[in-house]
Amino acid sequence: VQLVESGGGSVQAGGSLTLSCTASGYSVSSACMGWFRQAPGKEREGIVSLNRAGVSTYRTDSVKGRFAISRDNANNTVYLQINGLKPEDTAMYYCAARDRETCGATWYALSRWAYWGQGTQVTVS
């Protein structure tokens, strides 16, 4: 199983980015997928999860409304659309996949995830 993120970069505050996570050896349509981020000097934190049924759950209200997860089954890719970027959004962004179709109430716990991508850097100035 391999997850490859892309789409990060350096943007000005207020801008938008779409991050992609393409899977191989794994079907993004069949299980819970998630996006996490880790800012310098901080712990990795969950942003949003998406279960097999297409239900998304956001970790905090601070990202809900600016972040949106979506899935393209044909391309086996999960996306994270980020609008209204703020300097505090600067972080390495990671895609993760579980080995089951449900995400669960504590999906944001890192130990729940079976597979991780290498991350894509987002820098907001």
Accessible surface in RSA format (square Angstrom, percent):
REM  Atomic radii and reference values for relative SASA: ProtOr
REM  Chains: A
REM  Algorithm: Lee & Richards
REM  Probe-radius: 1.40
REM  Slices: 20
REM RES _ NUM      All-atoms   Total-Side   Main-Chain    Non-polar    All polar
REM                ABS   REL    ABS   REL    ABS   REL    ABS   REL    ABS   REL
RES VAL A   1    89.00  58.6  18.40  16.7  70.60 170.1  19.50  16.9  69.50 188.5
RES GLN A   2   109.95  61.5 106.24  77.6   3.72   8.8  28.21  60.0  81.74  62.0
RES LEU A   3     6.08   3.4   0.36   0.3   5.72  14.4   0.36   0.3   5.72  15.4
RES VAL A   4    66.47  43.7  64.45  58.3   2.02   4.9  64.45  56.0   2.02   5.5
RES GLU A   5     6.60   3.8   0.00   0.0   6.60  15.7   0.00   0.0   6.60   5.4
RES SER A   6    58.78  49.7  54.68  73.0   4.10   9.5  39.15  83.4  19.64  27.5
RES GLY A   7    37.32  46.0   0.00   N/A  37.32  46.0  24.28  66.6  13.04  29.2
RES GLY A   8    29.11  35.9   0.00   N/A  29.11  35.9   2.42   6.6  26.69  59.8
RES GLY A   9    29.02  35.8   0.00   N/A  29.02  35.8  28.90  79.3   0.12   0.3
RES SER A  10    97.09  82.0  66.33  88.5  30.75  70.8  38.22  81.4  58.87  82.5
RES VAL A  11    31.33  20.6  22.41  20.3   8.92  21.5  30.46  26.5   0.87   2.4
RES GLN A  12   143.89  80.5 139.97 102.3   3.92   9.3  41.38  88.1 102.51  77.7
RES ALA A  13    56.78  52.2  33.85  52.2  22.93  52.2  34.16  48.1  22.62  59.9
RES GLY A  14    55.49  68.4   0.00   N/A  55.49  68.4  30.37  83.3  25.13  56.3
RES GLY A  15    26.23  32.3   0.00   N/A  26.23  32.3  25.00  68.6   1.23   2.8
RES SER A  16    59.99  50.7  37.73  50.3  22.26  51.3  21.53  45.8  38.46  53.9
RES LEU A  17    28.95  16.1  23.71  17.0   5.24  13.2  28.95  20.3   0.00   0.0
RES THR A  18    60.28  42.9  46.08  46.7  14.20  33.8  33.12  44.5  27.16  41.1
RES LEU A  19     0.00   0.0   0.00   0.0   0.00   0.0   0.00   0.0   0.00   0.0
RES SER A  20    23.86  20.2  23.86  31.8   0.00   0.0   7.93  16.9  15.93  22.3
RES CYS A  21     0.00   0.0   0.00   0.0   0.00   0.0   0.00   0.0   0.00   0.0
RES THR A  22    63.31  45.0  61.15  62.0   2.16   5.1  44.81  60.2  18.51  28.0
RES ALA A  23     6.90   6.3   0.00   0.0   6.90  15.7   0.17   0.2   6.73  17.8
RES SER A  24    59.15  50.0  53.65  71.6   5.50  12.7  49.87 106.2   9.29  13.0
RES GLY A  25    71.50  88.2   0.00   N/A  71.50  88.2  39.82 109.3  31.68  71.0
RES TYR A  26    34.89  16.3  18.20  10.4  16.68  43.4  27.46  20.6   7.43   9.2
RES SER A  27    49.22  41.6  42.63  56.9   6.59  15.2  32.57  69.3  16.65  23.3
RES VAL A  28     0.12   0.1   0.12   0.1   0.00   0.0   0.12   0.1   0.00   0.0
RES SER A  29    36.41  30.8  30.89  41.2   5.52  12.7  10.29  21.9  26.12  36.6
RES SER A  30    50.27  42.5  41.95  56.0   8.32  19.2  30.54  65.0  19.74  27.7
RES ALA A  31     5.72   5.3   5.72   8.8   0.00   0.0   5.72   8.1   0.00   0.0
RES CYS A  32     0.00   0.0   0.00   0.0   0.00   0.0   0.00   0.0   0.00   0.0
RES MET A  33     0.03   0.0   0.03   0.0   0.00   0.0   0.03   0.0   0.00   0.0
RES GLY A  34     0.17   0.2   0.00   N/A   0.17   0.2   0.00   0.0   0.17   0.4
RES TRP A  35     0.02   0.0   0.02   0.0   0.00   0.0   0.00   0.0   0.02   0.0
RES PHE A  36     0.00   0.0   0.00   0.0   0.00   0.0   0.00   0.0   0.00   0.0
RES ARG A  37    26.64  11.2  26.63  13.6   0.00   0.0   2.21   3.0  24.43  14.8
RES GLN A  38    61.63  34.5  56.46  41.3   5.17  12.3  10.25  21.8  51.38  39.0
RES ALA A  39    22.47  20.7  19.11  29.5   3.36   7.6  19.31  27.2   3.16   8.4
RES PRO A  40   110.82  80.8  82.80  75.5  28.02 101.9  95.17  78.6  15.66  97.3
RES GLY A  41    93.30 115.1   0.00   N/A  93.30 115.1  45.24 124.2  48.05 107.6
RES LYS A  42   146.17  71.3 133.04  81.6  13.12  31.2  84.14  75.7  62.03  66.1
RES GLU A  43   152.95  87.8 140.69 106.4  12.26  29.2  57.01 110.3  95.94  78.3
RES ARG A  44    62.26  26.1  48.91  24.9  13.36  31.8   4.68   6.4  57.58  34.9
RES GLU A  45    82.63  47.4  78.33  59.3   4.30  10.2  29.93  57.9  52.70  43.0
RES GLY A  46     7.24   8.9   0.00   N/A   7.24   8.9   0.00   0.0   7.24  16.2
RES ILE A  47     2.06   1.2   1.12   0.8   0.95   2.3   2.06   1.5   0.00   0.0
RES VAL A  48     0.00   0.0   0.00   0.0   0.00   0.0   0.00   0.0   0.00   0.0
RES SER A  49     0.92   0.8   0.92   1.2   0.00   0.0   0.00   0.0   0.92   1.3
RES LEU A  50    10.05   5.6  10.05   7.2   0.00   0.0  10.05   7.1   0.00   0.0
RES ASN A  51    31.41  21.7  31.41  30.4   0.00   0.0   1.54   3.7  29.88  28.9
RES ARG A  52   129.80  54.5 118.94  60.6  10.86  25.9  18.45  25.2 111.35  67.5
RES ALA A  53    89.09  81.9  46.68  72.0  42.41  96.5  58.92  83.0  30.17  79.9
RES GLY A  54    40.88  50.4   0.00   N/A  40.88  50.4  15.76  43.2  25.13  56.3
RES VAL A  55    88.53  58.3  82.22  74.4   6.31  15.2  86.14  74.8   2.38   6.5
RES SER A  56    45.69  38.6  25.68  34.3  20.02  46.1   2.50   5.3  43.19  60.5
RES THR A  57    64.00  45.5  60.90  61.7   3.10   7.4  41.62  55.9  22.39  33.8
RES TYR A  58    48.59  22.7  26.79  15.2  21.80  56.7  16.80  12.6  31.78  39.2
RES ARG A  59   103.26  43.4  86.22  44.0  17.04  40.6   9.75  13.3  93.51  56.7
RES THR A  60    63.22  45.0  54.62  55.4   8.61  20.5  59.73  80.2   3.49   5.3
RES ASP A  61   128.50  90.0 111.70 111.2  16.79  39.7  38.45  90.5  90.04  89.8
RES SER A  62    75.20  63.5  55.68  74.3  19.52  45.0  56.88 121.1  18.31  25.7
RES VAL A  63     4.63   3.0   4.63   4.2   0.00   0.0   4.63   4.0   0.00   0.0
RES LYS A  64   131.17  64.0 116.20  71.3  14.98  35.7  58.88  53.0  72.29  77.0
RES GLY A  65    75.01  92.5   0.00   N/A  75.01  92.5  40.52 111.2  34.49  77.3
RES ARG A  66    41.50  17.4  39.29  20.0   2.21   5.3  35.16  48.1   6.33   3.8
RES PHE A  67     4.80   2.4   0.00   0.0   4.80  12.5   0.25   0.2   4.55  13.0
RES ALA A  68    47.10  43.3  46.30  71.5   0.80   1.8  46.30  65.2   0.80   2.1
RES ILE A  69    17.98  10.2   0.17   0.1  17.82  42.9   0.17   0.1  17.82  48.3
RES SER A  70    56.61  47.8  51.93  69.3   4.68  10.8  42.32  90.1  14.29  20.0
RES ARG A  71    56.59  23.8  23.99  12.2  32.59  77.6   5.10   7.0  51.49  31.2
RES ASP A  72    41.46  29.0  37.09  36.9   4.37  10.3  14.49  34.1  26.97  26.9
RES ASN A  73    88.26  60.9  67.90  65.6  20.36  49.0  23.77  57.2  64.49  62.3
RES ALA A  74   100.97  92.8  55.86  86.2  45.11 102.6  68.64  96.7  32.33  85.6
RES ASN A  75    91.26  62.9  77.81  75.2  13.45  32.4  17.13  41.2  74.13  71.6
RES ASN A  76    36.82  25.4  36.82  35.6   0.00   0.0  20.07  48.3  16.75  16.2
RES THR A  77     6.10   4.3   6.10   6.2   0.00   0.0   2.37   3.2   3.73   5.6
RES VAL A  78     0.28   0.2   0.28   0.3   0.00   0.0   0.28   0.2   0.00   0.0
RES TYR A  79    59.36  27.7  59.36  33.8   0.00   0.0  37.78  28.4  21.59  26.6
RES LEU A  80     0.00   0.0   0.00   0.0   0.00   0.0   0.00   0.0   0.00   0.0
RES GLN A  81    57.92  32.4  57.80  42.2   0.12   0.3  28.06  59.7  29.86  22.6
RES ILE A  82     0.00   0.0   0.00   0.0   0.00   0.0   0.00   0.0   0.00   0.0
RES ASN A  83    64.76  44.7  64.73  62.6   0.03   0.1  21.72  52.3  43.03  41.6
RES GLY A  84    30.76  37.9   0.00   N/A  30.76  37.9  24.38  66.9   6.38  14.3
RES LEU A  85     2.06   1.1   0.00   0.0   2.06   5.2   0.00   0.0   2.06   5.5
RES LYS A  86    86.96  42.4  86.65  53.2   0.31   0.7  39.76  35.8  47.20  50.3
RES PRO A  87    73.72  53.7  66.50  60.6   7.22  26.2  66.79  55.1   6.93  43.1
RES GLU A  88   121.06  69.5  95.97  72.6  25.09  59.7  62.21 120.3  58.86  48.1
RES ASP A  89     0.47   0.3   0.47   0.5   0.00   0.0   0.00   0.0   0.47   0.5
RES THR A  90    30.94  22.0  28.66  29.1   2.28   5.4  26.83  36.0   4.11   6.2
RES ALA A  91     0.99   0.9   0.69   1.1   0.29   0.7   0.99   1.4   0.00   0.0
RES MET A  92    60.47  31.3  59.54  39.4   0.93   2.2  59.21  50.3   1.26   1.7
RES TYR A  93     0.00   0.0   0.00   0.0   0.00   0.0   0.00   0.0   0.00   0.0
RES TYR A  94    28.36  13.2  28.36  16.1   0.00   0.0   6.34   4.8  22.02  27.1
RES CYS A  95     0.23   0.2   0.23   0.3   0.00   0.0   0.00   0.0   0.23   0.2
RES ALA A  96     0.00   0.0   0.00   0.0   0.00   0.0   0.00   0.0   0.00   0.0
RES ALA A  97     0.00   0.0   0.00   0.0   0.00   0.0   0.00   0.0   0.00   0.0
RES ARG A  98    11.86   5.0  11.86   6.0   0.00   0.0   0.00   0.0  11.86   7.2
RES ASP A  99    98.92  69.3  65.87  65.6  33.04  78.1  26.79  63.0  72.13  71.9
RES ARG A 100   135.34  56.8 125.62  64.0   9.72  23.2  33.04  45.2 102.30  62.0
RES GLU A 101    81.47  46.8  77.19  58.4   4.28  10.2  19.05  36.8  62.42  51.0
RES THR A 102    77.42  55.1  77.40  78.5   0.02   0.0  58.83  79.0  18.59  28.1
RES CYS A 103    10.22   7.7   8.44   9.4   1.78   4.2   7.79  19.7   2.42   2.6
RES GLY A 104    40.31  49.7   0.00   N/A  40.31  49.7  29.49  80.9  10.82  24.2
RES ALA A 105    97.37  89.5  63.91  98.6  33.47  76.1  76.05 107.1  21.33  56.5
RES THR A 106    54.87  39.0  54.57  55.3   0.31   0.7  50.02  67.2   4.85   7.3
RES TRP A 107     5.75   2.3   5.75   2.8   0.00   0.0   2.07   1.1   3.68   6.0
RES TYR A 108    73.59  34.4  66.59  37.9   7.00  18.2  36.52  27.4  37.07  45.7
RES ALA A 109    35.78  32.9  27.89  43.0   7.89  17.9  35.78  50.4   0.00   0.0
RES LEU A 110    75.70  42.2  67.62  48.4   8.08  20.3  67.78  47.6   7.91  21.3
RES SER A 111   110.35  93.2  69.73  93.1  40.62  93.6  58.96 125.6  51.39  72.0
RES ARG A 112    89.84  37.7  77.16  39.3  12.68  30.2  18.18  24.8  71.66  43.4
RES TRP A 113    14.10   5.7   0.00   0.0  14.10  33.1   0.77   0.4  13.33  21.6
RES ALA A 114    50.00  46.0  15.03  23.2  34.97  79.5  25.31  35.6  24.69  65.4
RES TYR A 115    75.95  35.5  72.52  41.3   3.43   8.9  39.63  29.8  36.31  44.8
RES TRP A 116    78.26  31.4  50.00  24.2  28.26  66.3  38.72  20.6  39.54  64.2
RES GLY A 117     9.22  11.4   0.00   N/A   9.22  11.4   1.80   5.0   7.41  16.6
RES GLN A 118   109.10  61.0  82.22  60.1  26.88  64.0  73.14 155.7  35.96  27.3
RES GLY A 119     9.51  11.7   0.00   N/A   9.51  11.7   0.00   0.0   9.51  21.3
RES THR A 120    15.66  11.1  10.93  11.1   4.74  11.3   6.32   8.5   9.35  14.1
RES GLN A 121    75.59  42.3  67.36  49.2   8.22  19.6  44.67  95.1  30.92  23.4
RES VAL A 122     0.00   0.0   0.00   0.0   0.00   0.0   0.00   0.0   0.00   0.0
RES THR A 123    51.27  36.5  50.87  51.6   0.41   1.0  39.33  52.8  11.95  18.1
RES VAL A 124     8.50   5.6   0.00   0.0   8.50  20.5   0.00   0.0   8.50  23.1
RES SER A 125    97.56  82.4  64.91  86.6  32.65  75.2  71.09 151.4  26.47  37.1
END  Absolute sums over single chains surface
CHAIN  1 A     6093.3       4518.1       1575.2       3121.6       2971.7
END  Absolute sums over all chains
TOTAL          6093.3       4518.1       1575.2       3121.6       2971.7
